[in-house]
Amino acid sequence: MKLHKLIILLSLSFNSMALQKPNILWIVSEDNSANWLGVYGNKNATTPNLDKLAGEGFTYTQCYSNAAVCAPSRSTWITGIHAVAMGTQPMRSHYPIPHDQISYFPDHLKKNGYYVSNHFKTDYNIGGRDDFDCWDNDKNDSQKIYGWKKAPKGKAFFCQINIHDSHESQAFGLIDQTRHDPKQITPFKYHPNTKVMRQNYARYLDNIEDMDRQVGNILKELKKDGLENNTIVIYSSDHGGVMFRSKRFIYNSGTHCPLILRIPPKYKELWPTQMPGSVIHRLVSFVDMPKTWLSISQSAIPANFQGRIFLGSEIEPEASFHFSFRERADERIDNARMIRDKEFIYIKNYLPFVPTGQNLMYPNIMKATQEWREQHQQGLTDSITGRIFGAKDSDELYDSNKDYDNINNLAKDEPYSQKLKELKQAMREYQLEIFDSGLLPESERLRLAQKYKMTIYELIRKPELYNLPALLDAADFAISAKNSDQVQLCNMLNSQDLGIRYWAATAFCRLNNLSKPSISKLKHCLSDESHEVRIFADYALIKNGHSEEAYPCLRTLFDQKSYARLTLLNAIDWLKIGKQFIDELKAKDTDCHYEQDMRSLIFKNNGLPYDSNWAQNKYQRLEAEAISKRDSRP
């Protein structure tokens, strides 16, 4: 009898402990950086619900996304591992990962007795597992009902709700019919201060207000259901944005994100300070979040999670640096890394000869983007507002506190040389620590993974297949090489490692006045086993006036449907030979589909995609949706 009573008491005690686990509601708005919100200093913003939430909770001023676009950002979130450490960083690539080695953070919440739900965006960019497999709620129900309403009675829940109102697409229409006054708006320093730009800002501020209203509705429903006092509320965006030169770009504008936590007094031991309404200046990376959510929910944390716990009894030391990455975004190839502390931002551009603000089909729908490009083509931009349309420096260094818009590059200024050296070293160490997969181009990572029948995650952890220290050295040399380094670059083109050859070929793309041995060596590379090496050798030769063999090589790669086809299309556009290419192919094949392939890579003079009707039709559809939404609002 005594044993039976003890078992009952232990059972009751266990159930009591289970009930003490907090409910967690994570509200995610899409695409907005911190500086679009009133609580982060935007005087034009209308965000009363988020302002109130901040007053009741804790506002983090130094929270940054690891990617500046949604799919790799959410890939990092769901796994607790940097997308760049798994090979899932290219936008919408859906490459597989070893699911027997990498679990999702909701898996561990479920093991700990949580009901987990998602309403309703996933976009994890990972192959081999359905995105909704880790959630308890049904994919269809996720769009109809807040997940906590389906949680079994007495069971703790983790509910993620995504708000679309602030998404980039919502800024595409109705810029001349806004609730916010364009005349009251001053654009960021890198944007031209024009009527259209201010109108588009006002339009997006309307979107932010709509998003804030949704936050209010969610919190009102939570309170109505009697859950306010035992639910931790988390609010963040999924990366920065949304006007062009923010989303997809790893400046402050694309990575500085809002993070507000409201923690009921019941869980006071989790408070980061003793006073709700406080501002917290701890450096927080998105990769820290899943590890922290598991910690505050008393769930097991996988050993391969890469972040740091920033809240609660298991809090870990604050990181000295935050790390972000950029690779392919939609149809455009680029490759850059950013590391920052609370004051300085360092960006390393691995393809500095590629324009920063490449033409992208999707943001080109926005009226402000179209006008900005048109202004630049007409010579109406200056050294600040026009800078995005040219090639970039290999190294960028910004004092974020004095230059939040990141327009004054200090990388070549002697007083900052020590800081530059410090951040460069920190970046290299972190790339080695997490196994940065981006030192080979996307198509080669995929080709090698398929060749050796493994995932990219596994490939990059085999030094005999992916010699990361050597690749980092080669890339660093390539982005700083001078004409006097051509002999060494030619030697690199002889390497057995395709990655070393690749970086040497990209280095030649930056140089002019190539020597005869360099030209001869680059021509030899036109038959390299790597299509990426061939393409960049083509680029270097054509740029330096040696098209006789290089141009036919591009044509052959296209005709043979190269596995590096997207790099090929980008290179043709960088070289500004798209029209010539199209005309020749049309003459050869009247049924050629090249224009369709190049829809967003070959552009007319007005800055719209080559298929400008697509952009205009898309804009009109989105504008109609915006009018319908506006007219139906209470």
C-alpha positions in Angstrom: 0.0 0.0 0.0 2.8 2.4 0.9 4.5 1.6 -2.4 1.3 2.3 -4.3 0.8 5.7 -2.6 4.4 6.6 -3.4 3.9 5.8 -7.1 0.7 7.9 -7.1 2.6 10.8 -5.4 5.5 10.5 -7.9 3.0 10.4 -10.8 1.2 13.5 -9.5 4.5 15.2 -9.0 5.6 14.4 -12.5 2.3 15.7 -14.0 2.7 18.8 -12.0 6.2 19.3 -13.4 4.9 18.7 -16.9 2.3 21.4 -16.4 5.0 23.8 -15.3 6.5 23.6 -18.8 5.6 26.8 -20.5 3.5 27.1 -23.6 5.4 28.9 -26.3 3.9 31.0 -29.1 6.4 32.1 -31.8 5.0 34.8 -34.1 7.1 35.4 -37.2 6.5 38.3 -39.6 8.0 37.9 -43.0 10.7 40.0 -44.6 10.8 43.1 -42.3 14.0 44.4 -40.7 13.9 45.9 -37.2 14.0 49.5 -38.4 10.5 49.3 -39.9 9.0 49.1 -36.4 8.1 51.9 -34.0 9.8 50.2 -31.0 13.1 50.2 -33.0 12.9 53.9 -33.8 10.8 54.2 -36.9 8.9 57.4 -36.3 6.5 56.7 -39.3 5.6 53.2 -38.2 2.1 52.4 -36.8 2.8 49.4 -34.6 0.7 49.8 -31.4 0.5 46.0 -30.7 4.2 45.4 -31.0 4.9 48.5 -29.0 2.6 47.2 -26.2 4.3 43.7 -26.4 7.7 45.4 -26.0 6.4 47.3 -23.0 5.3 44.1 -21.4 8.4 42.1 -22.4 12.0 42.4 -23.4 13.3 43.9 -26.7 16.6 42.6 -28.1 18.5 45.3 -30.1 21.2 43.1 -31.5 19.4 40.2 -33.1 20.5 39.1 -36.6 19.5 36.5 -39.2 22.2 34.2 -40.6 20.7 34.6 -44.1 18.9 37.5 -45.7 16.3 35.5 -47.5 13.6 33.1 -46.2 14.5 29.5 -47.3 18.1 29.3 -45.9 17.0 31.3 -42.9 14.3 28.8 -42.0 16.6 25.9 -42.9 18.9 27.1 -40.1 16.0 27.6 -37.8 14.4 24.1 -38.1 17.7 22.2 -37.7 19.6 24.4 -35.3 22.5 24.2 -37.8 23.7 26.8 -40.2 22.3 26.2 -43.7 25.8 26.9 -45.0 27.0 24.0 -42.9 24.6 21.6 -44.6 24.6 22.8 -48.2 21.1 24.1 -48.0 22.0 27.8 -48.4 21.0 28.3 -52.1 17.5 29.6 -52.3 14.8 26.9 -52.9 17.4 24.2 -53.6 15.9 21.5 -51.4 19.1 19.4 -51.3 18.8 16.4 -48.9 20.6 16.2 -45.6 21.2 13.0 -43.5 18.0 12.9 -41.6 19.4 10.1 -39.4 22.0 12.5 -38.1 20.0 15.8 -38.2 16.7 16.1 -36.4 14.3 19.1 -36.3 13.8 21.1 -33.1 10.0 20.3 -33.0 11.0 16.6 -32.9 12.6 17.2 -29.5 9.7 19.2 -28.2 7.3 16.3 -29.1 9.5 13.9 -27.3 9.2 16.2 -24.3 5.4 16.0 -24.4 4.7 19.2 -26.3 2.0 19.6 -28.9 3.7 21.4 -31.8 1.9 23.3 -34.6 2.7 25.5 -37.5 0.4 28.1 -39.0 1.4 27.8 -41.8 4.7 28.5 -43.5 7.6 26.0 -43.5 9.9 26.6 -46.5 12.8 24.7 -44.9 14.7 24.2 -48.2 15.5 20.6 -47.3 14.9 17.4 -49.3 14.1 14.0 -48.0 11.5 14.9 -45.5 8.2 16.6 -45.8 8.3 20.0 -44.1 5.1 19.3 -42.1 6.3 15.9 -40.9 7.8 17.4 -37.7 4.5 19.2 -36.7 1.5 17.7 -35.0 -1.2 19.7 -36.9 -2.5 18.9 -40.3 -1.1 20.9 -43.2 -4.6 21.9 -44.4 -5.8 22.8 -40.9 -2.7 25.0 -40.4 -4.2 27.6 -42.6 -7.6 27.7 -40.8 -7.0 27.6 -37.1 -4.3 28.7 -34.6 -2.5 25.5 -33.5 -2.9 25.9 -29.8 -6.7 25.4 -30.2 -6.0 21.7 -31.2 -3.6 21.0 -28.4 -4.9 18.2 -26.1 -6.2 19.6 -22.8 -3.4 19.9 -20.2 -0.6 19.4 -22.7 2.0 22.1 -23.2 2.1 23.5 -26.7 4.6 25.2 -29.0 2.8 27.1 -31.7 4.5 29.0 -34.6 2.4 31.5 -36.5 3.7 33.2 -39.7 2.3 36.6 -40.9 2.5 37.3 -44.6 1.3 40.9 -44.5 4.9 42.2 -44.4 6.2 40.0 -47.2 8.1 41.6 -50.1 5.2 41.0 -52.5 2.9 43.1 -50.4 4.9 46.2 -51.3 4.3 45.8 -55.0 1.0 47.6 -55.5 -1.1 50.6 -54.6 1.9 53.0 -54.0 -0.3 56.0 -54.8 -3.1 54.9 -52.4 -1.4 54.7 -49.0 -2.6 55.4 -45.4 0.9 56.6 -44.5 2.0 60.0 -45.9 4.9 59.7 -48.3 5.8 63.4 -47.7 6.7 62.5 -44.1 9.2 59.8 -45.1 13.0 60.1 -45.6 14.4 57.1 -47.4 17.5 55.3 -46.2 20.7 56.9 -47.4 21.4 54.4 -50.2 18.0 55.1 -51.8 17.3 58.1 -54.0 14.9 60.5 -52.3 12.2 60.5 -55.0 8.4 60.6 -54.9 8.0 57.0 -56.1 10.5 55.7 -53.5 8.7 57.6 -50.7 5.4 56.2 -52.0 6.7 52.7 -51.9 8.0 53.2 -48.4 4.6 54.4 -47.4 3.0 51.4 -49.0 5.3 49.1 -47.0 4.5 51.0 -43.8 0.9 50.2 -44.5 1.9 46.5 -44.7 3.7 46.8 -41.4 0.6 48.2 -39.8 -1.4 45.3 -41.2 1.1 42.9 -39.8 1.0 44.6 -36.4 -2.8 44.3 -36.5 -2.5 40.5 -37.0 -0.1 40.3 -34.0 -2.8 42.1 -32.0 -5.5 39.6 -33.2 -3.3 36.6 -32.3 -2.6 37.9 -28.8 -6.2 38.8 -28.2 -7.2 35.3 -29.2 -4.6 33.9 -26.8 -6.0 36.0 -24.0 -9.5 35.1 -24.8 -8.6 31.4 -24.5 -7.2 32.0 -21.0 -3.6 31.2 -22.0 -1.9 34.5 -21.7 -0.5 33.9 -18.2 1.2 30.6 -19.0 2.5 31.3 -22.5 5.8 32.7 -23.5 5.3 34.9 -26.6 8.2 35.4 -29.0 8.0 37.8 -31.9 10.6 38.1 -34.7 10.9 38.4 -38.4 12.5 35.7 -40.6 15.2 38.1 -42.0 15.5 41.7 -43.0 13.9 43.7 -45.8 12.1 44.7 -47.8 13.0 47.5 -50.2 15.7 46.6 -52.7 19.2 46.3 -51.1 17.8 44.8 -47.9 16.3 41.3 -48.4 19.0 39.1 -50.0 21.8 41.4 -48.9 23.8 40.9 -45.8 24.0 44.5 -44.7 22.1 45.7 -41.6 19.1 46.2 -43.8 18.9 42.5 -44.7 20.0 40.9 -41.4 19.0 43.2 -38.4 15.8 41.7 -37.1 13.3 42.5 -34.4 13.1 40.1 -31.4 10.7 40.7 -28.6 9.9 38.3 -25.8 7.0 38.4 -23.3 7.4 36.0 -20.4 4.7 35.7 -17.8 5.6 36.3 -14.2 4.9 32.6 -13.6 8.2 32.0 -15.4 10.1 34.9 -13.9 13.2 32.8 -13.6 13.6 33.0 -17.4 13.6 36.8 -17.5 16.8 38.3 -18.9 16.4 41.2 -16.5 14.3 42.0 -13.5 12.2 44.7 -15.2 9.8 43.9 -18.1 9.9 46.6 -20.7 13.7 46.5 -20.7 16.0 46.6 -23.7 18.5 43.8 -24.0 21.8 44.4 -25.9 23.0 40.8 -26.0 24.2 39.6 -29.5 21.7 37.0 -30.7 21.9 35.0 -34.0 19.0 33.1 -35.5 21.0 29.9 -35.1 20.7 30.5 -31.3 16.9 30.4 -31.4 16.1 26.6 -31.7 18.6 25.7 -29.0 17.1 28.3 -26.7 13.5 27.3 -27.3 14.5 23.7 -26.4 16.3 24.9 -23.3 13.4 27.0 -21.9 11.0 24.1 -22.6 13.2 21.7 -20.7 13.7 19.6 -23.8 16.7 17.6 -24.9 19.2 19.5 -27.1 21.0 17.6 -29.9 24.8 17.8 -29.7 25.1 19.1 -33.2 23.1 22.3 -32.7 25.4 25.2 -33.4 23.9 28.1 -31.5 24.1 29.4 -28.0 21.4 29.5 -25.4 20.6 33.1 -24.6 17.8 32.7 -22.1 17.0 30.8 -18.9 18.9 28.7 -16.4 21.1 27.1 -19.1 22.2 30.4 -20.6 25.6 30.2 -22.3 28.2 33.0 -22.7 27.4 35.6 -25.2 29.1 35.1 -28.6 31.7 37.7 -29.6 30.6 37.7 -33.2 27.5 37.0 -35.4 27.9 35.3 -38.8 25.8 35.6 -41.9 26.1 34.2 -45.4 24.8 34.9 -48.9 24.9 32.7 -52.0 22.4 32.1 -54.8 19.2 34.1 -54.2 16.5 33.1 -56.7 18.2 33.1 -60.1 21.2 35.2 -59.2 24.6 33.9 -58.1 26.7 35.7 -55.6 28.9 34.5 -52.7 29.6 36.6 -49.6 30.1 36.2 -45.9 29.6 38.6 -43.1 30.8 38.6 -39.5 30.0 41.3 -37.0 30.3 42.4 -33.4 28.1 45.0 -31.8 30.0 47.8 -33.5 31.6 46.7 -36.8 30.4 44.7 -39.8 32.9 42.9 -42.0 31.8 41.5 -45.4 33.9 39.3 -47.6 32.8 39.3 -51.3 34.0 36.1 -53.0 32.9 37.3 -56.4 33.7 41.0 -56.3 33.5 41.5 -60.1 29.8 40.6 -59.9 27.5 43.6 -59.4 26.0 43.9 -56.0 22.5 44.8 -57.1 22.0 42.3 -59.9 18.7 42.3 -61.8 16.3 40.0 -60.0 13.0 39.1 -61.5 11.0 39.3 -58.2 12.1 42.6 -56.6 12.0 44.2 -60.1 8.2 44.1 -59.8 8.4 46.8 -57.2 7.9 50.3 -58.6 10.7 51.8 -56.4 13.2 49.2 -57.8 12.2 49.9 -61.4 12.6 53.7 -60.9 15.9 53.3 -59.1 17.3 51.3 -62.0 16.0 53.8 -64.5 17.5 56.7 -62.6 20.9 55.0 -62.6 20.7 54.3 -66.3 19.9 57.9 -66.9 22.9 59.1 -64.8 20.8 60.5 -62.0 22.3 58.5 -59.1 25.4 59.5 -57.2 28.3 57.7 -55.6 26.1 56.4 -52.8 22.8 55.7 -54.5 24.4 54.3 -57.6 27.0 52.2 -55.9 24.8 49.1 -55.8 24.8 48.7 -59.6 28.5 48.3 -60.0 31.2 45.8 -59.0 32.0 45.7 -55.3 35.1 45.7 -53.1 36.5 42.4 -52.0 36.4 43.6 -48.4 33.8 45.8 -46.8 34.0 47.2 -43.3 31.4 49.4 -41.6 31.0 51.1 -38.3 27.4 50.0 -37.7 26.8 52.5 -34.8 27.9 55.5 -36.8 26.8 54.2 -40.3 23.8 52.0 -39.8 23.0 52.2 -43.6 26.5 50.7 -44.3 27.5 53.2 -47.0 31.0 54.2 -45.8 33.4 51.4 -46.5 36.4 51.6 -44.0 38.3 48.5 -45.2 41.1 50.5 -46.8 41.4 53.1 -43.9 44.5 52.5 -41.9 43.0 53.4 -38.5 40.7 50.4 -38.9 43.3 47.9 -40.2 43.5 46.1 -36.8 39.7 45.7 -36.6 39.7 44.4 -40.2 42.4 41.8 -39.3 40.5 40.7 -36.2 37.2 40.2 -38.0 38.9 38.4 -40.9 40.5 36.0 -38.5 37.3 35.4 -36.6 35.4 34.7 -39.9 38.0 32.1 -41.0 37.9 30.4 -37.6 34.1 30.2 -37.7 34.0 29.0 -41.2 36.3 26.1 -40.2 34.3 25.4 -37.1 31.0 25.0 -38.8 32.2 23.5 -42.1 31.3 26.3 -44.5 30.2 24.5 -47.7 30.3 27.5 -49.9 34.0 27.3 -51.0 32.9 25.2 -53.9 30.1 26.5 -56.3 26.7 25.1 -55.9 26.7 22.9 -59.0 30.0 21.3 -58.1 28.9 20.5 -54.5 25.9 18.8 -55.9 27.8 17.0 -58.6 30.4 15.6 -56.2 27.8 14.6 -53.6 26.0 12.6 -56.3 29.3 11.1 -57.5 30.2 9.9 -54.1 26.6 9.0 -53.2 26.4 11.2 -50.1 24.8 14.4 -49.0 26.6 17.7 -49.2 26.6 17.7 -45.4 28.6 14.5 -45.4 30.8 15.5 -48.4 32.2 18.7 -46.8 33.2 16.8 -43.7 35.6 14.6 -45.6 38.9 16.5 -46.0 40.0 14.3 -48.9 37.0 15.5 -50.9 36.6 19.0 -49.5 39.9 20.5 -48.2 38.3 23.5 -46.6 41.6 25.2 -45.2 43.1 25.0 -48.7 40.0 26.3 -50.3 39.8 29.2 -47.9 43.4 30.1 -48.7 42.8 29.9 -52.5 39.6 32.1 -52.2 41.4 34.7 -50.1 44.3 34.8 -52.6 41.8 35.0 -55.6 39.9 38.0 -54.3 43.0 40.0 -53.5 45.2 38.9 -56.5 47.0 41.5 -58.6 48.3 41.4 -62.1 51.7 40.6 -60.7 50.3 37.4 -59.2 49.5 35.8 -62.6 52.3 33.3 -62.4 50.9 31.9 -59.1 47.4 31.9 -60.5 48.5 29.9 -63.5 50.1 27.4 -61.1 46.8 27.2 -59.3 45.1 26.3 -62.6 47.3 23.2 -62.7 46.0 21.9 -59.3 44.3 18.5 -59.0 41.8 20.1 -56.8 38.9 21.6 -58.9 38.2 24.1 -56.1 41.7 25.6 -56.4 41.3 25.8 -60.2 37.9 27.4 -59.7 39.2 30.2 -57.5 42.1 30.8 -59.8 39.7 31.2 -62.8 37.6 33.7 -60.8 40.7 35.7 -59.9 41.4 36.2 -63.6 37.9 37.6 -64.1 39.0 40.6 -62.0 42.3 41.3 -63.9 43.1 43.2 -67.0 46.1 43.1 -69.4 46.5 39.3 -69.1 49.9 37.9 -70.0 50.4 35.5 -72.9 51.0 32.5 -70.5 47.8 33.4 -68.6 45.8 33.6 -71.8 47.2 30.2 -73.0 46.5 28.6 -69.6 42.9 30.0 -69.6 42.3 28.6 -73.0 43.5 25.2 -71.8 40.9 25.5 -69.1 38.1 25.6 -71.7 38.3 21.8 -71.7 38.5 21.4 -67.9 36.3 18.7 -66.3 34.6 21.3 -64.2 32.0 23.3 -66.1 32.4 26.1 -63.5 36.1 26.4 -64.2 35.3 26.6 -68.0 32.7 29.3 -67.5 34.9 31.6 -65.5 37.8 31.0 -67.8 35.4 32.0 -70.6 34.5 35.1 -68.7 38.1 36.1 -68.1 39.0 35.6 -71.8 36.0 37.4 -73.3 36.4 40.3 -70.9 40.0 40.6 -72.0 39.2 40.5 -75.7 39.9 36.9 -76.5 36.5 35.6 -77.6 37.6 33.5 -80.5 37.6 30.2 -78.5 35.8 31.3 -75.4 32.5 32.3 -76.9 32.0 29.0 -78.8 32.7 27.2 -75.4 29.8 29.1 -73.9 27.6 28.1 -76.8 28.7 24.4 -76.4 27.9 24.4 -72.7 24.5 25.8 -73.4 23.7 23.4 -76.2 24.8 20.5 -74.1 22.7 21.7 -71.1 25.6 22.1 -68.8 25.1 21.1 -65.1 26.3 24.6 -64.3 23.6 26.1 -66.6 22.6 28.8 -64.1 26.2 30.0 -63.7 26.4 30.0 -67.5 23.3 32.2 -67.8 24.6 34.6 -65.2 28.0 34.9 -66.8 26.4 35.7 -70.2 24.5 38.5 -68.6 27.5 39.8 -66.6 29.4 40.0 -69.9 26.4 41.9 -71.5 26.3 39.5 -74.5 22.8 38.2 -74.0 21.2 39.9 -77.0 24.0 38.6 -79.3 23.5 35.1 -77.8 19.8 35.2 -78.4 20.0 36.5 -81.9 22.5 33.8 -82.9 20.4 31.0 -81.3 17.3 32.2 -83.0 19.0 32.2 -86.3 20.1 28.6 -85.7 16.8 27.3 -84.1 13.5 29.0 -84.6 12.0 27.0 -81.7 14.7 28.1 -79.3 13.5 28.4 -75.7 16.5 30.5 -74.7 14.4 33.6 -74.0 12.3 31.7 -71.5 15.5 30.4 -69.8 16.9 33.9 -69.7 13.6 35.6 -68.7 15.1 37.2 -65.6 18.7 37.2 -66.7 18.7 39.3 -69.9 17.2 42.8 -69.5 15.9 45.6 -71.6 17.2 49.1 -71.1 14.4 50.1 -68.8 15.5 47.7 -66.1 12.6 45.3 -66.3 13.0 41.6 -66.9 13.4 40.6 -70.6 9.9 39.2 -70.4 8.6 42.6 -69.1 5.0 41.5 -69.7 5.4 38.9 -66.9 6.5 41.6 -64.5 3.6 43.9 -65.5 1.0 41.1 -65.3 2.4 40.0 -61.9 2.2 43.6 -60.6 -1.4 44.0 -61.8 -2.4 40.8 -60.1 -0.8 41.8 -56.8 -2.3 45.3 -57.0 -5.8 43.8 -57.5 -5.2 41.6 -54.4 -4.1 44.6 -52.4 -7.2 46.6 -53.5 -9.5 43.6 -52.5 -7.7 43.4 -49.1 -7.9 47.1 -48.5 -11.6 47.2 -49.3 -12.4 44.3 -47.1 -10.6 45.6 -44.1 -13.0 46.6 -41.2 
